[in-house]
């Protein structure tokens, strides 16, 4: 499999740590092998230096120049409809499910637990029937 998510100017990143955790930003400039200048005017991330360990590269890239101004980055970001595309990715869906799961009350967790038990019981019974039918043949 070819790796195609490179650290480059215009690459959209998902911030995993820090005060802007959970937001999208764009790499405006690469400072060195460990840090980049990021900017996310559409998602509320102010232009700042961020460590690569604190962000996750996405498959999205917008066309910007080195050190372009915040206003122009925001315009390119909105024109590329990154937020809409991000919402359709598996990572965004998984994060949304995780957040929904974290916000469940005790009773809602109990209902999920019971529903899983019921589903597994049905599956186990059907598998037993299939095994029994296969054994008799």
N, CA, C and O atoms as a MOPAC input file, in Angstrom:
PM7 MOZYME 1SCF
protein

 N      0.83900 1    -1.17400 1     0.00000 1
 C      0.00000 1     0.00000 1     0.00000 1
 C      0.88200 1     1.23600 1     0.00000 1
 O      1.84400 1     1.31200 1     0.76400 1
 N      0.57100 1     2.18300 1    -0.83200 1
 C      1.35600 1     3.40200 1    -0.95900 1
 C      0.84500 1     4.42900 1     0.03100 1
 O     -0.35600 1     4.68400 1     0.11700 1
 N      1.77700 1     5.02200 1     0.78400 1
 C      1.41300 1     6.05200 1     1.74800 1
 C      1.33500 1     7.37600 1     1.01200 1
 O      2.29700 1     7.77600 1     0.35800 1
 N      0.19500 1     8.06700 1     1.10900 1
 C      0.03400 1     9.31000 1     0.36000 1
 C     -0.35800 1    10.49300 1     1.23000 1
 O     -0.75900 1    11.53200 1     0.70500 1
 N     -0.25200 1    10.36100 1     2.54100 1
 C     -0.54000 1    11.48100 1     3.43700 1
 C      0.78700 1    12.08100 1     3.88900 1
 O      1.33900 1    11.68300 1     4.91500 1
 N      1.28700 1    13.02400 1     3.13000 1
 C      2.56500 1    13.64000 1     3.44200 1
 C      2.36300 1    14.96000 1     4.16000 1
 O      1.34300 1    15.62800 1     3.98800 1
 N      3.35600 1    15.32800 1     4.97300 1
 C      3.33900 1    16.64200 1     5.60800 1
 C      3.69800 1    17.64100 1     4.52200 1
 O      4.82400 1    17.65100 1     4.02500 1
 N      2.74400 1    18.47400 1     4.15700 1
 C      2.97400 1    19.46700 1     3.11500 1
 C      2.07100 1    20.65900 1     3.35600 1
 O      1.06500 1    20.56400 1     4.05900 1
 N      2.43600 1    21.76400 1     2.77500 1
 C      1.66600 1    22.98800 1     2.93700 1
 C      0.30500 1    22.80000 1     2.27500 1
 O      0.21200 1    22.40200 1     1.11400 1
 N     -0.74300 1    23.09100 1     3.03300 1
 C     -2.09600 1    22.91400 1     2.53500 1
 C     -2.75600 1    21.63400 1     3.00600 1
 O     -3.94600 1    21.43300 1     2.76100 1
 N     -2.01200 1    20.75800 1     3.68000 1
 C     -2.58000 1    19.50900 1     4.18700 1
 C     -3.50100 1    19.82100 1     5.36600 1
 O     -3.12700 1    20.56500 1     6.27200 1
 N     -4.68700 1    19.25500 1     5.34800 1
 C     -5.63600 1    19.43700 1     6.44600 1
 C     -5.29100 1    18.42100 1     7.53000 1
 O     -5.05700 1    17.24700 1     7.24500 1
 N     -5.26200 1    18.89300 1     8.78800 1
 C     -4.91700 1    18.03100 1     9.91100 1
 C     -6.03700 1    18.03400 1    10.94300 1
 O     -6.78800 1    19.00200 1    11.06300 1
 N     -6.13400 1    16.94400 1    11.67900 1
 C     -7.07100 1    16.82100 1    12.79700 1
 C     -6.24200 1    16.93000 1    14.06800 1
 O     -5.30800 1    16.15100 1    14.26200 1
 N     -6.56200 1    17.87500 1    14.92800 1
 C     -5.78000 1    18.11100 1    16.13500 1
 C     -6.24500 1    17.14600 1    17.22300 1
 O     -7.42500 1    17.10900 1    17.57000 1
 N     -5.29700 1    16.36000 1    17.76100 1
 C     -5.63400 1    15.32400 1    18.73500 1
 C     -5.31500 1    15.70700 1    20.17100 1
 O     -5.82400 1    15.07300 1    21.09500 1
 N     -4.48900 1    16.72500 1    20.38700 1
 C     -4.11300 1    17.13400 1    21.74300 1
 C     -4.09200 1    18.64700 1    21.82900 1
 O     -3.97200 1    19.34000 1    20.81800 1
 N     -4.21000 1    19.15000 1    23.04100 1
 C     -4.08800 1    20.58400 1    23.26100 1
 C     -5.42600 1    21.28300 1    23.36800 1
 O     -6.47800 1    20.65000 1    23.45100 1
 N     -5.35900 1    22.61200 1    23.36500 1
 C     -6.57900 1    23.40100 1    23.57600 1
 C     -7.54700 1    23.31400 1    22.40200 1
 O     -8.74500 1    23.52800 1    22.58400 1
 N     -7.06300 1    23.00700 1    21.21400 1
 C     -7.92000 1    22.91300 1    20.02900 1
 C     -8.23600 1    21.46300 1    19.66500 1
 O     -8.52500 1    21.15900 1    18.50800 1
 N     -8.18100 1    20.58700 1    20.63600 1
 C     -8.41700 1    19.15700 1    20.40000 1
 C     -9.77000 1    18.93700 1    19.72800 1
 O    -10.78300 1    19.49800 1    20.14500 1
 N     -9.77000 1    18.10500 1    18.67000 1
 C    -11.00500 1    17.76600 1    17.97700 1
 C    -11.35400 1    18.69300 1    16.83000 1
 O    -12.42100 1    18.55400 1    16.23300 1
 N    -10.47700 1    19.63900 1    16.50600 1
 C    -10.76600 1    20.58900 1    15.43000 1
 C     -9.87500 1    20.31200 1    14.22400 1
 O     -8.84100 1    19.65400 1    14.33100 1
 N    -10.30000 1    20.82900 1    13.08200 1
 C     -9.52300 1    20.71100 1    11.85200 1
 C     -8.74700 1    21.99400 1    11.61800 1
 O     -9.21800 1    23.08400 1    11.94200 1
 N     -7.55300 1    21.85800 1    11.05200 1
 C     -6.72700 1    23.01300 1    10.71200 1
 C     -5.94600 1    22.68300 1     9.44300 1
 O     -5.99000 1    21.55800 1     8.94400 1
 N     -5.23600 1    23.68100 1     8.93300 1
 C     -4.46200 1    23.52600 1     7.70400 1
 C     -3.01000 1    23.87700 1     8.00300 1
 O     -2.74000 1    24.83200 1     8.73100 1
 N     -2.08500 1    23.11900 1     7.45100 1
 C     -0.66800 1    23.43800 1     7.61200 1
 C     -0.34700 1    24.62100 1     6.70900 1
 O     -0.44900 1    24.53100 1     5.48500 1
 N      0.04700 1    25.74500 1     7.33600 1
 C      0.38600 1    26.95000 1     6.58500 1
 C      1.86800 1    26.97500 1     6.23400 1
 O      2.25500 1    27.52200 1     5.20200 1
 N      2.70300 1    26.38100 1     7.09600 1
 C      4.13400 1    26.34400 1     6.85200 1
 C      4.73500 1    25.24900 1     7.72100 1
 O      4.24900 1    24.98500 1     8.82100 1
 N      5.78500 1    24.61700 1     7.23000 1
 C      6.49500 1    23.60300 1     7.99700 1
 C      7.71500 1    24.27700 1     8.60800 1
 O      8.54600 1    24.83100 1     7.88800 1
 N      7.82900 1    24.23400 1     9.93700 1
 C      8.93500 1    24.90200 1    10.62100 1
 C     10.16900 1    24.01400 1    10.63300 1
 O     11.24000 1    24.43300 1    10.19300 1
 N     10.02800 1    22.79200 1    11.13100 1
 C     11.12100 1    21.82700 1    11.09700 1
 C     10.52500 1    20.42200 1    11.06100 1
 O      9.35000 1    20.25000 1    10.73700 1
 N     11.32400 1    19.43400 1    11.38900 1
 C     10.85500 1    18.05700 1    11.32100 1
 C      9.84600 1    17.68000 1    12.38200 1
 O      9.25900 1    16.60000 1    12.32700 1
 N      9.63800 1    18.56300 1    13.35600 1
 C      8.73000 1    18.25000 1    14.45800 1
 C      7.53400 1    19.17700 1    14.56600 1
 O      6.54500 1    18.82500 1    15.20900 1
 N      7.59700 1    20.35300 1    13.95700 1
 C      6.55300 1    21.35800 1    14.15100 1
 C      6.10100 1    21.97600 1    12.83800 1
 O      6.83000 1    22.00700 1    11.84700 1
 N      4.86300 1    22.46800 1    12.87500 1
 C      4.31400 1    23.17300 1    11.71900 1
 C      3.49400 1    24.35700 1    12.20800 1
 O      2.98500 1    24.36100 1    13.32900 1
 N      3.37700 1    25.35100 1    11.35400 1
 C      2.50400 1    26.48700 1    11.61400 1
 C      1.14300 1    26.11600 1    11.04000 1
 O      1.01100 1    25.88400 1     9.83900 1
 N      0.13000 1    26.06000 1    11.90700 1
 C     -1.19900 1    25.66000 1    11.45000 1
 C     -2.17200 1    26.81400 1    11.60800 1
 O     -1.96300 1    27.72400 1    12.41000 1
 N     -3.23400 1    26.75600 1    10.82900 1
 C     -4.25500 1    27.79600 1    10.85500 1
 C     -5.58600 1    27.15100 1    10.49800 1
 O     -5.66500 1    26.34800 1     9.56800 1
 N     -6.62500 1    27.50100 1    11.23400 1
 C     -7.94900 1    26.94300 1    10.96800 1
 C     -9.02900 1    27.97100 1    11.19500 1
 O     -9.78500 1    27.86400 1    12.16000 1
 N     -9.12400 1    28.97100 1    10.32700 1
 C    -10.09200 1    30.04200 1    10.55600 1
 C    -11.54500 1    29.57300 1    10.53000 1
 O    -12.39000 1    30.16200 1    11.20400 1
 N    -11.84600 1    28.54500 1     9.78100 1
 C    -13.23200 1    28.06900 1     9.69700 1
 C    -13.62800 1    27.21900 1    10.89400 1
 O    -14.81300 1    27.08900 1    11.20200 1
 N    -12.64200 1    26.64100 1    11.57100 1
 C    -12.95000 1    25.78300 1    12.71700 1
 C    -12.59800 1    26.42900 1    14.04800 1
 O    -12.75500 1    25.80900 1    15.09900 1
 N    -12.12500 1    27.66300 1    14.01100 1
 C    -11.82800 1    28.37700 1    15.24600 1
 C    -10.43500 1    28.15400 1    15.78800 1
 O    -10.17200 1    28.48000 1    16.94600 1
 N     -9.53800 1    27.61100 1    14.99300 1
 C     -8.15700 1    27.41000 1    15.42300 1
 C     -7.34200 1    28.62400 1    14.99500 1
 O     -7.23400 1    28.93000 1    13.80700 1
 N     -6.77300 1    29.30800 1    15.97700 1
 C     -5.93900 1    30.46800 1    15.65400 1
 C     -4.59200 1    29.99800 1    15.12900 1
 O     -4.14900 1    28.89300 1    15.44300 1
 N     -3.94700 1    30.83200 1    14.33600 1
 C     -2.64800 1    30.48900 1    13.76800 1
 C     -1.64900 1    30.28900 1    14.89900 1
 O     -1.43700 1    31.18200 1    15.71900 1
 N     -1.03900 1    29.11200 1    14.93600 1
 C     -0.07700 1    28.80600 1    15.99300 1
 C      0.85800 1    27.69200 1    15.53100 1
 O      0.64100 1    27.04900 1    14.50500 1
 N      1.89300 1    27.49400 1    16.32100 1
 C      2.83300 1    26.41100 1    16.06500 1
 C      2.31800 1    25.17300 1    16.78200 1
 O      1.92700 1    25.23500 1    17.94800 1
 N      2.32000 1    24.05600 1    16.08000 1
 C      1.80500 1    22.81300 1    16.65700 1
 C      2.77000 1    21.67500 1    16.33300 1
 O      3.32700 1    21.60800 1    15.23800 1
 N      2.95400 1    20.79200 1    17.29200 1
 C      3.82200 1    19.64000 1    17.12600 1
 C      3.10600 1    18.57600 1    16.29100 1
 O      1.89200 1    18.41000 1    16.40800 1
 N      3.84600 1    17.86400 1    15.45800 1
 C      3.24200 1    16.82000 1    14.62200 1
 C      2.67300 1    15.67600 1    15.46000 1
 O      1.76800 1    14.96900 1    15.01500 1
 N      3.20300 1    15.49400 1    16.67400 1
 C      2.68700 1    14.44700 1    17.55600 1
 C      1.29000 1    14.79100 1    18.06800 1
 O      0.56300 1    13.91200 1    18.53000 1
 N      0.91900 1    16.06100 1    17.98600 1
 C     -0.37600 1    16.51500 1    18.48600 1
 C     -1.42200 1    16.62600 1    17.38900 1
 O     -2.50900 1    17.15200 1    17.62800 1
 N     -1.11900 1    16.14400 1    16.20300 1
 C     -2.07600 1    16.23300 1    15.09900 1
 C     -2.04100 1    14.95400 1    14.27900 1
 O     -1.08700 1    14.17800 1    14.33800 1
 N     -3.09600 1    14.75700 1    13.52200 1
 C     -3.21100 1    13.59200 1    12.65500 1
 C     -3.48500 1    14.09100 1    11.24300 1
 O     -4.40200 1    14.88200 1    11.02500 1
 N     -2.69300 1    13.62900 1    10.29200 1
 C     -2.86900 1    14.05500 1     8.90700 1
 C     -4.13300 1    13.43200 1     8.32800 1
 O     -4.45600 1    12.27900 1     8.61400 1
 N     -4.84300 1    14.20100 1     7.51600 1
 C     -6.02100 1    13.68200 1     6.83100 1
 C     -5.69600 1    13.52100 1     5.35000 1
 O     -4.60600 1    13.88000 1     4.90300 1
 N     -6.63500 1    12.98700 1     4.60500 1
 C     -6.41400 1    12.78500 1     3.17400 1
 C     -6.68500 1    14.04300 1     2.36400 1
 O     -6.47400 1    14.05100 1     1.15200 1
 N     -7.15000 1    15.10700 1     3.01300 1
 C     -7.53200 1    16.32300 1     2.30400 1
 C     -6.36500 1    17.29400 1     2.19200 1
 O     -5.55000 1    17.42300 1     3.10500 1
 N     -6.30500 1    17.96900 1     1.05900 1
 C     -5.27300 1    18.97800 1     0.82400 1
 C     -5.90000 1    20.11000 1     0.03200 1
 O     -6.64000 1    19.88200 1    -0.92400 1
 N     -5.59300 1    21.33500 1     0.44400 1
 C     -6.07700 1    22.49300 1    -0.30000 1
 C     -4.87800 1    23.20700 1    -0.90400 1
 O     -3.76300 1    23.10700 1    -0.39100 1
 N     -5.10800 1    23.91800 1    -1.98000 1
 C     -4.02000 1    24.60700 1    -2.66400 1
 C     -3.81100 1    25.98800 1    -2.05900 1
 O     -4.59700 1    26.90900 1    -2.28600 1
 N     -2.73800 1    26.11500 1    -1.28700 1
 C     -2.34600 1    27.41400 1    -0.74100 1
 C     -0.84300 1    27.56600 1    -0.91800 1
 O     -0.12500 1    26.60000 1    -1.17600 1
 N     -0.38900 1    28.80100 1    -0.77200 1
 C      1.04400 1    29.07400 1    -0.87100 1
 C      1.65900 1    29.11600 1     0.52400 1
 O      0.93900 1    29.11400 1     1.52200 1
 N      2.97400 1    29.15300 1     0.59500 1
 C      3.69400 1    29.19200 1     1.86800 1
 C      3.32100 1    30.44800 1     2.64100 1
 O      3.39400 1    31.55400 1     2.10700 1
 N      2.92000 1    30.27900 1     3.90000 1
 C      2.64900 1    31.40100 1     4.78100 1
 C      1.49600 1    32.28900 1     4.35200 1
 O      1.48600 1    33.47600 1     4.67700 1
 N      0.54400 1    31.75700 1     3.64300 1
 C     -0.58300 1    32.55800 1     3.16900 1
 C     -1.40000 1    33.08300 1     4.34800 1
 O     -1.43400 1    32.46200 1     5.41000 1
 N     -2.05400 1    34.22200 1     4.16000 1
 C     -2.80900 1    34.85800 1     5.23900 1
 C     -4.02100 1    34.02200 1     5.64200 1
 O     -4.52600 1    33.19600 1     4.88200 1
 N     -4.45900 1    34.27200 1     6.86400 1
 C     -5.57300 1    33.52300 1     7.44500 1
 C     -6.84100 1    33.64800 1     6.61200 1
 O     -7.55300 1    32.66500 1     6.40700 1
 N     -7.12200 1    34.84600 1     6.13500 1
 C     -8.34000 1    35.07400 1     5.35400 1
 C     -8.34900 1    34.22800 1     4.08600 1
 O     -9.37300 1    33.64400 1     3.72900 1
 N     -7.21600 1    34.16500 1     3.41400 1
 C     -7.13000 1    33.39400 1     2.17000 1
 C     -7.18000 1    31.88600 1     2.43000 1
 O     -7.74200 1    31.12900 1     1.63700 1
 N     -6.59200 1    31.46500 1     3.54100 1
 C     -6.66500 1    30.04400 1     3.89900 1
 C     -8.11600 1    29.66200 1     4.18000 1
 O     -8.58000 1    28.60600 1     3.75100 1
 N     -8.82600 1    30.52100 1     4.89900 1
 C    -10.23600 1    30.26200 1     5.20000 1
 C    -11.08200 1    30.18500 1     3.94500 1
 O    -11.98100 1    29.35100 1     3.84400 1
 N    -10.79300 1    31.06000 1     2.98400 1
 C    -11.54700 1    31.05500 1     1.72700 1
 C    -11.29500 1    29.75600 1     0.95400 1
 O    -12.23100 1    29.13500 1     0.45200 1
 N    -10.01800 1    29.35100 1     0.86100 1
 C     -9.68700 1    28.10900 1     0.15700 1
 C    -10.29100 1    26.89600 1     0.87400 1
 O    -10.74700 1    25.95100 1     0.23000 1
 N    -10.29000 1    26.92900 1     2.19100 1
 C    -10.85300 1    25.85100 1     3.01200 1
 C    -12.35200 1    25.71600 1     2.75900 1
 O    -12.86300 1    24.61000 1     2.58100 1
 N    -13.05000 1    26.84600 1     2.74400 1
 C    -14.49700 1    26.82200 1     2.51800 1
 C    -14.84300 1    26.44400 1     1.08100 1
 O    -15.82900 1    25.74700 1     0.84300 1
 N    -14.03500 1    26.90000 1     0.12000 1
 C    -14.28200 1    26.55600 1    -1.28500 1
 C    -14.13000 1    25.05300 1    -1.52900 1
 O    -14.84000 1    24.47600 1    -2.35200 1
 N    -13.19600 1    24.42700 1    -0.80600 1
 C    -12.97100 1    22.99000 1    -0.97000 1
 C    -13.99900 1    22.15600 1    -0.20800 1
 O    -14.01200 1    20.93100 1    -0.33100 1
 N    -14.86400 1    22.80800 1     0.58100 1
 C    -15.90500 1    22.13300 1     1.36800 1
 C    -15.32100 1    21.01200 1     2.23200 1
 O    -15.82000 1    19.88700 1     2.24000 1
 N    -14.26000 1    21.34700 1     2.95300 1
 C    -13.56800 1    20.35500 1     3.76900 1
 C    -14.46000 1    19.82700 1     4.89000 1
 O    -14.45100 1    18.62800 1     5.16700 1
 N    -15.22600 1    20.69900 1     5.53700 1
 C    -16.07900 1    20.24600 1     6.64700 1
 C    -17.09500 1    19.21000 1     6.18800 1
 O    -17.37200 1    18.24800 1     6.90600 1
 N    -17.65000 1    19.40100 1     4.99800 1
 C    -18.62400 1    18.44200 1     4.45700 1
 C    -17.93600 1    17.11200 1     4.14800 1
 O    -18.45800 1    16.04700 1     4.47800 1
 N    -16.76900 1    17.17800 1     3.51400 1
 C    -16.03000 1    15.96200 1     3.17500 1
 C    -15.56300 1    15.23700 1     4.43400 1
 O    -15.57200 1    14.00800 1     4.49600 1
 N    -15.15200 1    16.02100 1     5.44400 1
 C    -14.68800 1    15.42900 1     6.70100 1
 C    -15.81500 1    14.64900 1     7.38100 1
 O    -15.58400 1    13.57400 1     7.93300 1
 N    -17.01900 1    15.18800 1     7.34000 1
 C    -18.15600 1    14.52200 1     7.97000 1
 C    -18.47500 1    13.17200 1     7.35800 1
 O    -19.11500 1    12.34100 1     8.00300 1
 N    -18.04500 1    12.93700 1     6.13400 1
 C    -18.31400 1    11.68000 1     5.44100 1
 C    -17.22500 1    10.63000 1     5.65800 1
 O    -17.39300 1     9.48400 1     5.24000 1
 N    -16.10700 1    10.99600 1     6.30500 1
 C    -15.00600 1    10.05100 1     6.50000 1
 C    -15.31200 1     9.08600 1     7.63600 1
 O    -16.11400 1     9.38300 1     8.52200 1
 N    -14.66800 1     7.93600 1     7.59900 1
 C    -14.86000 1     6.92400 1     8.63700 1
 C    -14.35500 1     7.41400 1     9.99000 1
 O    -14.96700 1     7.13200 1    11.02000 1
 N    -13.24400 1     8.14500 1     9.99300 1
 C    -12.69700 1     8.65100 1    11.25400 1
 C    -13.67200 1     9.60300 1    11.92800 1
 O    -13.88800 1     9.51500 1    13.13700 1
 N    -14.25800 1    10.50500 1    11.16900 1
 C    -15.21700 1    11.46000 1    11.74000 1
 C    -16.44700 1    10.73600 1    12.27700 1
 O    -16.96500 1    11.08900 1    13.33700 1
 N    -16.91100 1     9.73200 1    11.55400 1
 C    -18.07100 1     8.96800 1    12.01800 1
 C    -17.74600 1     8.20000 1    13.29600 1
 O    -18.56100 1     8.13100 1    14.21600 1
 N    -16.54400 1     7.62500 1    13.34100 1
 C    -16.13700 1     6.87600 1    14.52700 1
 C    -16.01100 1     7.79500 1    15.74100 1
 O    -16.41600 1     7.42800 1    16.84400 1
 N    -15.44900 1     8.99100 1    15.54000 1
 C    -15.33100 1     9.95900 1    16.63100 1
 C    -16.70100 1    10.42400 1    17.11200 1
 O    -16.90500 1    10.62400 1    18.30900 1
 N    -17.64000 1    10.59600 1    16.18200 1
 C    -18.99700 1    11.00500 1    16.55900 1
 C    -19.68500 1     9.90900 1    17.37200 1
 O    -20.37000 1    10.19800 1    18.35300 1
 N    -19.50000 1     8.64400 1    16.96100 1
 C    -20.07600 1     7.53200 1    17.72300 1
 C    -19.48000 1     7.46100 1    19.12800 1
 O    -20.18800 1     7.22100 1    20.10600 1
 N    -18.17900 1     7.67300 1    19.20600 1
 C    -17.50100 1     7.63400 1    20.50000 1
 C    -18.02100 1     8.74000 1    21.41400 1
 O    -18.25400 1     8.51600 1    22.60100 1
 N    -18.20100 1     9.92500 1    20.85800 1
 C    -18.70100 1    11.04800 1    21.65000 1
 C    -20.13300 1    10.78100 1    22.11400 1
 O    -20.48400 1    11.07500 1    23.25700 1
 N    -20.95100 1    10.22900 1    21.23300 1
 C    -22.32600 1     9.88400 1    21.58800 1
 C    -22.34000 1     8.85100 1    22.71100 1
 O    -23.13600 1     8.94500 1    23.64500 1
 N    -21.46200 1     7.87700 1    22.61200 1
 C    -21.37300 1     6.81700 1    23.61900 1
 C    -20.93500 1     7.37300 1    24.96800 1
 O    -21.41800 1     6.92600 1    26.00900 1
 N    -20.01500 1     8.35300 1    24.95800 1
 C    -19.53900 1     8.95700 1    26.20200 1
 C    -20.63900 1     9.74200 1    26.90700 1
 O    -20.62500 1     9.86200 1    28.13200 1
 N    -21.58400 1    10.27600 1    26.15100 1
 C    -22.62300 1    11.11900 1    26.72600 1
 C    -23.86200 1    10.34600 1    27.17900 1
 O    -24.84900 1    10.95300 1    27.59200 1
 N    -23.82100 1     9.02000 1    27.10600 1
 C    -24.96400 1     8.22700 1    27.53900 1
 C    -25.11000 1     8.27400 1    29.06100 1
 O    -24.12200 1     8.33600 1    29.79300 1
 N    -26.34400 1     8.24400 1    29.51300 1
 C    -26.59500 1     8.15200 1    30.95100 1
 C    -26.46200 1     6.69800 1    31.38500 1
 O    -26.30000 1     5.80300 1    30.55700 1
 N    -26.53300 1     6.47800 1    32.68200 1
 C    -26.40600 1     5.12800 1    33.21900 1
 C    -27.52200 1     4.22000 1    32.69500 1
 O    -27.27200 1     3.07100 1    32.32900 1
 N    -28.73700 1     4.73300 1    32.66200 1
 C    -29.86500 1     3.92800 1    32.18600 1
 C    -29.74200 1     3.62800 1    30.69400 1
 O    -30.07900 1     2.52800 1    30.25500 1
 N    -29.25900 1     4.60000 1    29.90800 1
 C    -29.07800 1     4.36800 1    28.46900 1
 C    -28.00300 1     3.31500 1    28.23000 1
 O    -28.14700 1     2.48300 1    27.33500 1
 N    -26.92300 1     3.33700 1    29.01900 1
 C    -25.89400 1     2.29800 1    28.90100 1
 C    -26.47900 1     0.92800 1    29.24100 1
 O    -26.14800 1    -0.07100 1    28.60100 1
 N    -27.34400 1     0.88600 1    30.24400 1
 C    -28.00500 1    -0.36200 1    30.63000 1
 C    -28.87200 1    -0.88800 1    29.49100 1
 O    -28.87200 1    -2.08700 1    29.21300 1
 N    -29.61700 1     0.01100 1    28.82500 1
 C    -30.46700 1    -0.41000 1    27.70800 1
 C    -29.62400 1    -0.95700 1    26.55800 1
 O    -30.00000 1    -1.94800 1    25.93300 1
 N    -28.48500 1    -0.31800 1    26.27400 1
 C    -27.58600 1    -0.80400 1    25.22100 1
 C    -27.05500 1    -2.18500 1    25.59200 1
 O    -26.98800 1    -3.08000 1    24.74900 1
 N    -26.68300 1    -2.34900 1    26.84400 1
 C    -26.18200 1    -3.62900 1    27.34300 1
 C    -27.22100 1    -4.73700 1    27.15000 1
 O    -26.88800 1    -5.82300 1    26.67600 1
 N    -28.46500 1    -4.46800 1    27.51100 1
 C    -29.52800 1    -5.46000 1    27.37300 1
 C    -29.83400 1    -5.75800 1    25.90100 1
 O    -30.09600 1    -6.90600 1    25.54300 1
 N    -29.80100 1    -4.73500 1    25.05300 1
 C    -30.04900 1    -4.94100 1    23.62300 1
 C    -28.96200 1    -5.82600 1    23.01400 1
 O    -29.25200 1    -6.68400 1    22.18100 1
 N    -27.70500 1    -5.61600 1    23.43000 1
 C    -26.61200 1    -6.45300 1    22.93500 1
 C    -26.78800 1    -7.90100 1    23.39600 1
 O    -26.55500 1    -8.83600 1    22.63000 1
 N    -27.19500 1    -8.07500 1    24.63700 1
 C    -27.43500 1    -9.42400 1    25.14800 1
 C    -28.51800 1   -10.12700 1    24.33500 1
 O    -28.37400 1   -11.29700 1    23.98100 1
 N    -29.59200 1    -9.41500 1    24.04400 1
 C    -30.70200 1    -9.99000 1    23.27600 1
 C    -30.24600 1   -10.36200 1    21.86500 1
 O    -30.56300 1   -11.44400 1    21.36900 1
 N    -29.50300 1    -9.46300 1    21.22400 1
 C    -28.99300 1    -9.73200 1    19.87700 1
 C    -28.09400 1   -10.96100 1    19.87800 1
 O    -28.22600 1   -11.82800 1    19.01500 1
 N    -27.18100 1   -11.04100 1    20.84100 1
 C    -26.26200 1   -12.18000 1    20.90700 1
 C    -27.00100 1   -13.48400 1    21.18600 1
 O    -26.61200 1   -14.53800 1    20.68100 1
 N    -28.05700 1   -13.42100 1    21.98300 1
 C    -28.85400 1   -14.61500 1    22.26700 1
 C    -29.51500 1   -15.11700 1    20.98300 1
 O    -29.51000 1   -16.31700 1    20.70900 1
 N    -30.08700 1   -14.19700 1    20.19400 1
 C    -30.72300 1   -14.58900 1    18.93000 1
 C    -29.70900 1   -15.21000 1    17.97300 1
 O    -29.99000 1   -16.22300 1    17.33100 1
 N    -28.53800 1   -14.60100 1    17.88200 1
 C    -27.49300 1   -15.12600 1    16.99500 1
 C    -27.07100 1   -16.51900 1    17.44800 1
 O    -26.93500 1   -17.42800 1    16.62900 1
 N    -26.86400 1   -16.68500 1    18.75200 1
 C    -26.43700 1   -17.97900 1    19.29600 1
 C    -27.48300 1   -19.06300 1    19.02400 1
 O    -27.12700 1   -20.18800 1    18.67500 1
 N    -28.75800 1   -18.73800 1    19.18000 1
 C    -29.82400 1   -19.71400 1    18.92000 1
 C    -29.86800 1   -20.11300 1    17.45300 1
 O    -30.00900 1   -21.29400 1    17.13900 1
 N    -29.74900 1   -19.14200 1    16.54900 1
 C    -29.77100 1   -19.44700 1    15.11200 1
 C    -28.55400 1   -20.27100 1    14.71100 1
 O    -28.66600 1   -21.19600 1    13.90600 1
 N    -27.39000 1   -19.94000 1    15.26900 1
 C    -26.19100 1   -20.72600 1    14.96200 1
 C    -26.34800 1   -22.16000 1    15.45900 1
 O    -25.92300 1   -23.10500 1    14.79500 1
 N    -26.95600 1   -22.31300 1    16.62200 1
 C    -27.20300 1   -23.65600 1    17.14700 1
 C    -28.10900 1   -24.45400 1    16.23000 1
 O    -27.87000 1   -25.63900 1    15.99700 1
 N    -29.14700 1   -23.81700 1    15.70700 1
 C    -30.06000 1   -24.48600 1    14.77900 1
 C    -29.33300 1   -24.89600 1    13.50400 1
 O    -29.52600 1   -26.00200 1    13.00000 1
 N    -28.49400 1   -23.99700 1    12.98300 1
 C    -27.75100 1   -24.30900 1    11.75700 1
 C    -26.76200 1   -25.45000 1    11.98200 1
 O    -26.62200 1   -26.32800 1    11.13100 1
 N    -26.07700 1   -25.43900 1    13.12200 1
 C    -25.12500 1   -26.51400 1    13.42200 1
 C    -25.84500 1   -27.85100 1    13.57100 1
 O    -25.36700 1   -28.88300 1    13.09900 1
 N    -26.99000 1   -27.82000 1    14.22700 1
 C    -27.76800 1   -29.04200 1    14.42200 1
 C    -28.25400 1   -29.58700 1    13.08300 1
 O    -28.22700 1   -30.79600 1    12.85300 1
 N    -28.70400 1   -28.68400 1    12.19300 1
 C    -29.16300 1   -29.10700 1    10.86700 1
 C    -28.00800 1   -29.67000 1    10.04500 1
 O    -28.18900 1   -30.63200 1     9.29800 1
 N    -26.82400 1   -29.07700 1    10.17700 1
 C    -25.66700 1   -29.56200 1     9.42600 1
 C    -25.20400 1   -30.91400 1     9.96000 1
 O    -24.73800 1   -31.75900 1     9.19600 1
 N    -25.32800 1   -31.11700 1    11.25800 1
 C    -24.88800 1   -32.36700 1    11.86700 1
 C    -25.79600 1   -33.53200 1    11.47400 1
 O    -25.31700 1   -34.65300 1    11.29700 1
 N    -27.09100 1   -33.28400 1    11.33500 1
 C    -28.03700 1   -34.34900 1    10.98600 1
 C    -27.95300 1   -34.74000 1     9.51800 1
 O    -28.39000 1   -35.83200 1     9.15300 1
 N    -27.42000 1   -33.90400 1     8.69200 1
 C    -27.34900 1   -34.21100 1     7.24800 1
 C    -26.23800 1   -35.12700 1     6.88800 1
 O    -26.06900 1   -35.46100 1     5.71600 1

